[in-house]
Amino acid sequence: MTALIICEKPSAAAKFAKALGGRSGSFEGQQYQIINLLGHLLELVPPEEQVPAEHAEEYAKWDMQHLPWDRHLMAFRRHVIEDTKDVFDEAAKQIRALGPADEVVIATDLDPSGEGELLAWEVLMEVGYRGPVSRMRHSDETPEPVRKAFRERDPITAESDGDLWMALARDKWDYLSMQLTRKATLLARMRGYRSLIRQGRLKSVMVAEVGRQLKAYAEYKRVPFYEVRYRDDAGNVFACKDAEEAGLRFADKDECGLDGHAPSNVIVDGIKRKRKAPPRLMDLATMSAILAKRGHDPKSVLDTYQKMYEAEYVSYPRTEDKHVTPDQFEELLPLTERIAAVVGVDASLLTHREPRKAHVKDGGAHGANRPGLKVPGSLDELDRFGKAAADIYEILAKGWLAILAEDAEFDAISAHLEGRECYVCTVNVLKASGYKQVYDADALMDVDDAEGTEFGEIAEPYIHEGANKRPPAPTLTWLTKRLERFEVGTGATRTSTLADISDGSDKALLVNDKGKLTLTEPGAISLFLLDGCRIADAEETAKLFSDMKKVGTFDMSEEELLQGFDALLEHDIRQMEANAQNLKQGSGGCVSVGKCPRCGNQVVSRGKAYSCASNKAEKQEDGTYLDTEGCGFKILPFSGRALTQKQAEGLLKGKQIQLKGITSKKTGKKYDCGLVLDASSTGGVKPVFEKNNTKRQAKPNSKGRRTR
């Protein structure tokens, strides 16, 4: 009997061959042969090919009167992707050559979404294979886990494979959701917009969350208040915990005085020693949010990580595990000193060599994101994989090494003021840095640890001016936490979806500027149309993900899931139609950055540029757009640097803005300059240099890439 092992991609097949002793042969008495796919080899055919011939024309057209579709007419048929035909033909040849006693072994990736299951089964179904099938469940693609998974493979059938049914149901749901893209795009075109307005179960939530946060941030109005507080000679502030209820907070500064307030002694109430363990190992979305601040977009992170994984420098990228298995821990432990040397960590700090329960436990699929078993000689060795490679390895390595360092220790000290019991303060005083000397994840993720200093003896009164808290501007870190809160998507799907909708193309929905998120014109139109739509509701989407998992455990049928889609579609089409009544040319729901200096229309965000809303353009063969009407005013990126919304607003108000660290296209050196509006120029701006400062500006940036 021969076991035909189906791997997901060529790189995986090569690793399986290394583990078992070749692309074909015998392992522990079992004959085997390894073949590989290339990701998905099949895809769902266009809508007009899914329905009977008499309905083909109406399903092909982008026409309001043909929406919504009758999904019961659709066959959900697949065909081989043209670019993968050679790979499919070879796989089909090997599958058809199997005898009745032979076995197909599915060894594709173990994805939480069941995607690995689908891309193997769709080939078997297309070929018409009816023989025995088993599943390998390998924690990673290093030799021993592969061998163990081959020995312990489980017999399965298509009917019993819940992951397959979950993936099929999700695939149909996503396919049907293209109706909302058609609807949104058609509604926008009726109002004069040329953009493709994409919708989807994760895209729409991201756009809605970012849009609402941008609105909250822009509409914030500062409301000051005044109250008496005390500050000790160490800088610690004592505030009355019930100031508002006690009538000690005032809207008018003149009403707040220091009469009756005198210096007070600080009374320490207690000291409690606390320990903080290293943070859990991060997923792809969290790492992508951190790397965005270093100028790496999600797509480059995904692409670079995949290349590094195939070269065995890092672990499997799309895992959802937050821990590693005991075997994985023991496998990586001997490499500790070498990994530490590469990323500049003092190995003497790594004294906690026993596995921690929060980080090391049985179960999981691939184990958490971590360094691979192949250790580079230096970070420079990784440059061949892409600009993000060194930063990816550094973050993964330090995150891993942190769990081998000791806990951080704090003294939580609480105190009040003598004779003024309502004035209290608690500080956390760091006593032992522990893992923070290796990897301070809180600082990378903008989490305030609120570390303080020990109390002084006397606190002096002062009038404190406070205000209602401004909502934070949306960032990749903020969005990641927001989606995690609702359990919407996985770390990998969040990253890949964000990469797709912020790719800088004319159909991008978001602009990602080093982790700061804003809407493009298509994104703003999408937000406008999505108001009140269920597909943009994070809680609704979280329930959808839960229901998809229920299909995988056979606690919900595919038909029940799709009936839920029917109801969502009917509701959202009506809602979009109602919203579109107020969609006006020149605004489109866009957050305007100001008035056009040429014609007085609104200037709105369009990808990495800002453009007068009057402008229309036709796409040229080279992918650029040529204005065919409108005043033509634009504010383009300056020397490759896209301007932020705040900077564009400043220019349109006649202000000079400052740019630092601009790279000269001629010399490659860094320089600083000012920018002012120039409505007559193609780019909409002109640079302003300080006099007698050319040499200073032309100096290259002294900060090297390895300086973190």
SULJO-V478857 format. One record per residue. RES is the residue in three letters. PHI is phi as a letter, one per 40 degrees, with the letter a starting at -180 (999 if undefined). PSI is psi as a letter, one per 40 degrees, with the letter a starting at -180 (999 if undefined). NEAR is the number of other C-alpha atoms within 10 Angstrom. Layout:
BEGIN
RES_PHI_PSI_NEAR, RES_PHI_PSI_NEAR
END
This chain:
BEGIN
MET_999_h_12, THR_b_h_18, ALA_b_h_23, LEU_c_h_23, ILE_c_h_26, ILE_c_h_23, CYS_c_i_25, GLU_c_d_22, LYS_a_i_17, PRO_d_d_15, SER_c_d_17, ALA_c_d_23, ALA_c_d_23, ALA_c_d_18, LYS_c_d_21, PHE_c_d_24, ALA_c_d_19, LYS_c_d_15, ALA_c_d_18, LEU_c_e_21, GLY_h_f_13, GLY_h_i_17, ARG_c_d_18, SER_a_i_17, GLY_i_a_15, SER_b_h_15, PHE_b_h_15, GLU_f_f_8, GLY_g_e_7, GLN_b_h_12, GLN_c_h_14, TYR_a_i_21, GLN_a_h_19, ILE_b_h_23, ILE_b_i_23, ASN_b_i_22, LEU_c_a_22, LEU_a_f_15, GLY_g_a_17, HIS_c_h_19, LEU_c_e_21, LEU_b_i_21, GLU_a_i_16, LEU_c_h_17, VAL_c_i_15, PRO_d_i_16, PRO_d_d_22, GLU_c_e_17, GLU_c_e_19, GLN_c_e_19, VAL_b_i_21, PRO_d_i_11, ALA_d_d_9, GLU_c_e_9, HIS_b_e_15, ALA_d_d_15, GLU_c_d_13, GLU_c_d_16, TYR_c_e_20, ALA_c_d_13, LYS_c_i_14, TRP_c_g_14, ASP_a_h_12, MET_d_d_11, GLN_c_e_9, HIS_b_e_15, LEU_b_i_18, PRO_c_i_17, TRP_c_i_16, ASP_c_h_12, ARG_c_d_14, HIS_c_e_8, LEU_c_e_11, MET_c_h_15, ALA_c_e_14, PHE_f_f_20, ARG_c_i_14, ARG_b_i_16, HIS_b_i_15, VAL_c_h_20, ILE_c_h_15, GLU_d_d_11, ASP_c_e_10, THR_b_e_15, LYS_d_d_14, ASP_c_d_13, VAL_c_d_16, PHE_c_d_23, ASP_d_d_13, GLU_c_d_14, ALA_c_d_20, ALA_c_d_17, LYS_c_d_12, GLN_c_d_14, ILE_c_d_22, ARG_c_d_13, ALA_c_e_9, LEU_c_i_17, GLY_c_i_11, PRO_c_d_10, ALA_c_e_10, ASP_c_i_18, GLU_b_h_20, VAL_c_h_23, VAL_b_h_26, ILE_c_h_25, ALA_b_f_28, THR_c_i_26, ASP_c_i_28, LEU_c_g_22, ASP_c_i_17, PRO_c_d_18, SER_c_e_21, GLY_g_e_21, GLU_c_d_21, GLY_c_d_22, GLU_c_d_26, LEU_c_d_22, LEU_c_d_23, ALA_c_d_25, TRP_c_d_18, GLU_c_d_20, VAL_c_d_21, LEU_c_d_20, MET_c_d_11, GLU_c_d_14, VAL_c_d_16, GLY_g_f_12, TYR_c_h_16, ARG_b_e_12, GLY_c_a_15, PRO_c_i_15, VAL_b_i_22, SER_b_i_19, ARG_b_h_23, MET_c_h_24, ARG_b_g_21, HIS_c_h_24, SER_c_d_24, ASP_a_a_19, GLU_b_e_25, THR_c_i_18, PRO_d_d_16, GLU_c_d_15, PRO_d_d_19, VAL_c_d_23, ARG_c_d_19, LYS_c_d_14, ALA_c_d_18, PHE_c_d_23, ARG_c_d_13, GLU_b_f_14, ARG_c_i_18, ASP_b_h_14, PRO_c_h_14, ILE_a_i_14, THR_b_i_15, ALA_d_d_16, GLU_c_d_8, SER_c_e_13, ASP_c_g_17, GLY_c_d_19, ASP_c_d_25, LEU_c_d_25, TRP_c_d_25, MET_c_d_27, ALA_c_d_24, LEU_c_d_23, ALA_c_d_21, ARG_c_d_24, ASP_c_d_17, LYS_c_d_15, TRP_d_d_20, ASP_c_d_15, TYR_c_d_15, LEU_c_d_23, SER_c_e_20, MET_c_e_15, GLN_c_d_21, LEU_c_d_21, THR_c_d_17, ARG_c_d_21, LYS_c_d_24, ALA_c_d_24, THR_c_d_23, LEU_c_d_20, LEU_c_d_22, ALA_c_d_24, ARG_c_d_14, MET_c_d_13, ARG_b_e_16, GLY_g_e_16, TYR_c_i_22, ARG_c_e_15, SER_c_i_19, LEU_c_h_21, ILE_b_g_27, ARG_c_i_23, GLN_b_i_26, GLY_a_i_20, ARG_c_d_22, LEU_b_d_21, LYS_d_d_20, SER_c_d_24, VAL_c_d_25, MET_c_d_27, VAL_c_d_26, ALA_c_d_25, GLU_c_d_18, VAL_c_d_24, GLY_c_d_25, ARG_c_d_14, GLN_c_d_21, LEU_c_d_19, LYS_c_d_13, ALA_c_d_16, TYR_c_d_15, ALA_c_d_14, GLU_c_e_11, TYR_d_h_12, LYS_b_h_12, ARG_c_h_11, VAL_b_h_11, PRO_c_i_14, PHE_a_i_17, TYR_b_h_20, GLU_a_i_24, VAL_c_h_22, ARG_b_i_21, TYR_b_i_25, ARG_b_h_19, ASP_c_i_19, ASP_c_e_12, ALA_b_e_14, GLY_g_e_14, ASN_c_h_18, VAL_b_h_19, PHE_b_h_23, ALA_b_i_19, CYS_c_h_21, LYS_c_d_13, ASP_b_f_12, ALA_d_d_16, GLU_c_d_12, GLU_c_d_9, ALA_c_e_10, GLY_g_f_9, LEU_b_e_14, ARG_b_h_21, PHE_b_i_18, ALA_c_d_15, ASP_b_h_11, LYS_c_d_15, ASP_c_d_8, GLU_c_e_11, CYS_b_h_17, GLY_b_i_14, LEU_c_e_12, ASP_d_h_7, GLY_g_e_5, HIS_b_h_14, ALA_b_i_12, PRO_d_i_15, SER_b_i_19, ASN_c_i_17, VAL_c_h_22, ILE_b_h_18, VAL_c_h_19, ASP_c_d_11, GLY_a_i_11, ILE_b_h_15, LYS_b_h_10, ARG_c_h_13, LYS_b_i_15, ARG_b_i_15, LYS_b_h_14, ALA_c_i_17, PRO_d_i_26, PRO_c_i_18, ARG_c_i_16, LEU_c_i_23, MET_c_i_22, ASP_c_i_21, LEU_c_d_24, ALA_c_d_27, THR_c_d_22, MET_c_d_23, SER_c_d_28, ALA_c_d_26, ILE_c_d_22, LEU_c_d_22, ALA_d_d_22, LYS_c_e_17, ARG_c_e_15, GLY_g_e_14, HIS_b_h_22, ASP_c_i_23, PRO_d_d_28, LYS_c_d_18, SER_c_d_16, VAL_c_d_25, LEU_c_d_20, ASP_c_d_16, THR_c_d_21, TYR_d_d_25, GLN_c_d_18, LYS_c_d_17, MET_c_d_23, TYR_c_d_19, GLU_c_d_18, ALA_c_e_15, GLU_g_e_18, TYR_c_d_19, VAL_b_i_23, SER_c_i_26, TYR_d_h_24, PRO_c_d_20, ARG_c_f_24, THR_c_i_23, GLU_b_e_20, ASP_c_i_19, LYS_b_e_17, HIS_b_i_25, VAL_b_i_25, THR_c_i_21, PRO_d_d_15, ASP_c_d_15, GLN_c_d_20, PHE_c_d_19, GLU_c_d_14, GLU_c_d_12, LEU_c_d_16, LEU_d_d_17, PRO_c_e_11, LEU_c_e_15, THR_d_d_17, GLU_c_d_15, ARG_c_d_15, ILE_c_d_28, ALA_c_d_20, ALA_c_d_13, VAL_c_d_17, VAL_b_e_19, GLY_g_f_12, VAL_c_h_20, ASP_c_h_12, ALA_c_e_17, SER_c_e_9, LEU_c_e_16, LEU_c_g_20, THR_c_e_12, HIS_c_g_15, ARG_c_e_14, GLU_c_i_12, PRO_c_h_17, ARG_c_i_15, LYS_c_d_9, ALA_c_d_15, HIS_b_d_19, VAL_b_h_20, LYS_a_i_17, ASP_c_i_13, GLY_g_i_13, GLY_g_i_17, ALA_b_c_20, HIS_b_e_27, GLY_g_i_25, ALA_c_i_28, ASN_c_h_26, ARG_a_i_26, PRO_c_i_27, GLY_c_a_23, LEU_c_e_18, LYS_c_h_15, VAL_b_h_17, PRO_c_i_15, GLY_c_d_12, SER_a_i_15, LEU_c_d_17, ASP_c_d_12, GLU_c_d_11, LEU_c_e_20, ASP_d_d_13, ARG_c_e_12, PHE_c_e_16, GLY_h_i_15, LYS_c_d_16, ALA_c_e_22, ALA_d_d_23, ALA_c_d_21, ASP_c_d_22, ILE_d_d_24, TYR_c_d_25, GLU_c_d_21, ILE_c_d_21, LEU_c_d_21, ALA_c_d_24, LYS_c_d_24, GLY_c_d_24, TRP_c_d_28, LEU_c_d_26, ALA_c_d_27, ILE_c_e_27, LEU_c_e_24, ALA_c_i_24, GLU_c_i_23, ASP_c_i_19, ALA_c_i_18, GLU_b_h_19, PHE_b_i_21, ASP_b_h_21, ALA_c_h_18, ILE_b_h_20, SER_b_i_18, ALA_a_i_19, HIS_b_i_21, LEU_c_h_22, GLU_c_h_16, GLY_g_e_11, ARG_b_g_13, GLU_c_d_12, CYS_c_e_16, TYR_c_h_21, VAL_b_i_21, CYS_a_i_20, THR_b_h_21, VAL_b_i_20, ASN_b_h_21, VAL_b_h_19, LEU_c_h_20, LYS_b_d_13, ALA_a_h_15, SER_c_d_16, GLY_f_b_23, TYR_c_d_27, LYS_c_d_20, GLN_c_e_16, VAL_c_d_27, TYR_a_h_24, ASP_b_g_17, ALA_c_d_21, ASP_c_d_12, ALA_c_d_11, LEU_c_d_15, MET_c_e_15, ASP_f_f_11, VAL_c_h_10, ASP_c_h_8, ASP_c_e_10, ALA_f_f_9, GLU_c_h_12, GLY_b_a_18, THR_b_i_14, GLU_c_i_18, PHE_c_i_24, GLY_c_a_16, GLU_c_d_14, ILE_b_i_17, ALA_b_h_24, GLU_b_i_16, PRO_c_i_17, TYR_a_i_16, ILE_c_h_14, HIS_c_h_16, GLU_b_h_15, GLY_b_a_14, ALA_a_i_13, ASN_c_i_11, LYS_c_h_11, ARG_c_h_14, PRO_d_i_14, PRO_c_i_12, ALA_c_i_16, PRO_c_h_20, THR_b_i_21, LEU_c_d_26, THR_c_d_22, TRP_c_d_20, LEU_c_d_21, THR_c_d_19, LYS_c_d_16, ARG_c_d_15, LEU_c_d_21, GLU_c_d_17, ARG_d_d_12, PHE_c_e_14, GLU_f_f_17, VAL_c_h_25, GLY_g_i_18, THR_b_i_20, GLY_d_d_24, ALA_c_d_21, THR_c_d_16, ARG_c_d_24, THR_c_d_26, SER_c_d_18, THR_c_d_17, LEU_c_d_25, ALA_c_d_20, ASP_c_d_18, ILE_c_e_21, SER_b_f_26, ASP_c_e_18, GLY_g_e_18, SER_c_i_15, ASP_c_e_19, LYS_b_e_20, ALA_c_i_25, LEU_b_d_33, LEU_b_i_32, VAL_b_h_26, ASN_b_h_25, ASP_b_g_21, LYS_f_f_17, GLY_g_e_24, LYS_c_h_18, LEU_b_h_24, THR_b_i_28, LEU_c_i_28, THR_c_i_28, GLU_c_d_30, PRO_d_d_28, GLY_c_d_36, ALA_c_d_27, ILE_c_d_27, SER_d_d_30, LEU_d_d_28, PHE_d_d_21, LEU_c_d_30, LEU_c_e_25, ASP_d_h_18, GLY_g_e_16, CYS_c_i_22, ARG_c_d_20, ILE_c_e_27, ALA_c_e_24, ASP_c_h_19, ALA_c_d_23, GLU_c_d_17, GLU_c_d_18, THR_c_d_21, ALA_c_d_20, LYS_c_d_14, LEU_c_d_19, PHE_d_d_18, SER_c_d_14, ASP_c_d_21, MET_c_d_26, LYS_c_d_23, LYS_c_d_18, VAL_c_d_24, GLY_c_d_24, THR_b_e_16, PHE_g_f_16, ASP_c_e_11, MET_a_i_15, SER_c_i_18, GLU_d_d_22, GLU_c_d_11, GLU_c_d_12, LEU_c_d_18, LEU_c_d_17, GLN_c_d_12, GLY_c_d_14, PHE_c_d_18, ASP_d_d_19, ALA_c_d_11, LEU_c_d_16, LEU_c_d_22, GLU_d_d_12, HIS_c_d_15, ASP_c_d_22, ILE_c_d_20, ARG_c_d_12, GLN_c_d_17, MET_c_d_21, GLU_c_d_15, ALA_c_d_13, ASN_c_d_17, ALA_c_d_20, GLN_c_d_11, ASN_b_e_14, LEU_c_h_20, LYS_b_i_14, GLN_c_h_15, GLY_h_e_19, SER_b_d_20, GLY_f_f_26, GLY_g_e_21, CYS_c_i_24, VAL_c_h_22, SER_c_i_22, VAL_b_e_21, GLY_i_a_19, LYS_c_i_17, CYS_c_h_21, PRO_c_e_19, ARG_c_d_12, CYS_b_e_13, GLY_g_e_13, ASN_c_i_20, GLN_c_i_20, VAL_b_h_28, VAL_b_i_31, SER_c_h_28, ARG_b_g_28, GLY_g_b_26, LYS_c_e_26, ALA_b_i_21, TYR_b_h_26, SER_b_i_25, CYS_c_h_27, ALA_c_e_28, SER_c_e_21, ASN_c_h_19, LYS_b_i_18, ALA_a_i_14, GLU_b_h_13, LYS_c_h_11, GLN_c_i_9, GLU_c_d_7, ASP_c_e_6, GLY_g_e_10, THR_c_i_10, TYR_b_h_13, LEU_b_h_13, ASP_c_h_13, THR_b_e_11, GLU_a_i_11, GLY_g_i_14, CYS_c_e_19, GLY_g_e_20, PHE_c_h_25, LYS_a_i_24, ILE_b_h_27, LEU_c_i_21, PRO_d_i_16, PHE_c_h_17, SER_f_f_10, GLY_g_e_12, ARG_c_h_14, ALA_c_h_18, LEU_c_i_19, THR_c_i_19, GLN_d_d_18, LYS_c_d_10, GLN_c_d_18, ALA_c_d_25, GLU_c_d_18, GLY_c_d_17, LEU_d_d_20, LEU_c_e_20, LYS_c_e_15, GLY_g_e_11, LYS_c_i_14, GLN_c_h_15, ILE_b_i_19, GLN_b_h_14, LEU_b_h_15, LYS_b_i_12, GLY_g_f_16, ILE_c_h_20, THR_c_h_18, SER_c_h_14, LYS_c_d_10, LYS_c_d_6, THR_b_e_9, GLY_g_e_11, LYS_c_i_15, LYS_c_i_17, TYR_a_i_20, ASP_b_i_20, CYS_a_i_17, GLY_c_i_15, LEU_b_h_19, VAL_b_i_20, LEU_c_h_22, ASP_b_g_18, ALA_c_e_18, SER_c_e_13, SER_c_i_12, THR_c_d_13, GLY_c_e_17, GLY_g_e_21, VAL_a_i_20, LYS_a_i_15, PRO_c_i_16, VAL_b_h_14, PHE_b_i_14, GLU_c_i_11, LYS_c_i_6, ASN_f_f_8, ASN_b_e_10, THR_c_d_13, LYS_c_d_8, ARG_c_d_11, GLN_c_d_19, ALA_c_e_19, LYS_c_h_13, PRO_c_i_16, ASN_c_h_14, SER_c_e_8, LYS_c_h_8, GLY_c_i_7, ARG_c_d_10, ARG_c_e_11, THR_c_h_6, ARG_b_999_8
END
